[in-house]
Amino acid sequence: MRYFTKEWYREMQVSGFLVLPETREEWEEELAFYQEEGIDYQSRFQQNLEEMKEDLLKFLPKSFHKYIHNGTLNSKYPSAELRNLVDKWQEDYENRMNQLWAEYNEYYESTKHRLPKSAINLVENSLHDAVILSTEMLPHDTFTMTLDCSGGFHYFTKVKLRFTGVSHIQIEQELNGAYWLYDEIYPKDEGFELCVLLDSPLSELKIVARDVLIDDIN
């Protein structure tokens, strides 16, 4: 089972889009900010809605659709009805996501003893928000990735990942310039399968390898 997929991430963006102002005062302050900056807030709200419309219609129940189609989902202070719909959906979403993370963490903890120590280091020292600078397929089934982790959560420098004993690579989009978002890992008979969710563009990467080496690049 895959956990952190493109569909999962797109629904996460819907959840982020549905963050409502807590009070009318907060709503008025947001509008005032746009006006002070000379931004046409109605156009901005409409543009944001259009960019999200496909996923909003996909992931939200039909009770939301009238607000999406008439543009009032994000362009007016939310009514009590809309706030109630959002609160219920967000509660259900958070419960589902918490369950998903719990299931993956339970699976990972129960299988990590079968992973190479270097693979454990790879996923436990977060590469979230690292930028892929370059990749190279080398002889002897070796694949390298150089990442800039300066804006990330762990290494704060450039690192090179050297996957050895590579038996399979699945790449959907150009990797250079992509952001490393989330990863999940599965033990294989002789190594592991690493699945990575990337952004810019949103895509998935899969690598099946025997081992991985992680080197800092000064």
Disulfide bonds with the S-S distance in Angstrom:
none
